[in-house]
Amino acid sequence: MLGGMPVRFEIEVEPEVRYWLDGLPLEQYAKAEAAADLLAERAETLGEPYSRHLGGKTRELRFTCTAVTFGSATGRRRAGGWCC
């Protein structure tokens, strides 16, 4: 928290993930966006069922049957994605 305001993390979306997101039906896109909002607000504390640790600094952002893998680095967030 900075000056009483919660810190919101910036999510960096890779081009191939943007392409994948743009191809989702509106309902699935809305779920992905809601999950990303949770990640931005609670990146360091977001746990299951929304996020799962895959090893090291890599975690998986989860929503419905879709998952987006992301890694953390000082001051940065990276994401990659797929749909089941």
Secondary structure, 3 states (H helix, E strand, C coil): CECCECCCCCCEECHHHHHHHHCCCHHHHHHHHHHHHHHHHHCCCCCCCCEEEEECCEEEEEECCEEEEEEEECCEEEEEEEEC
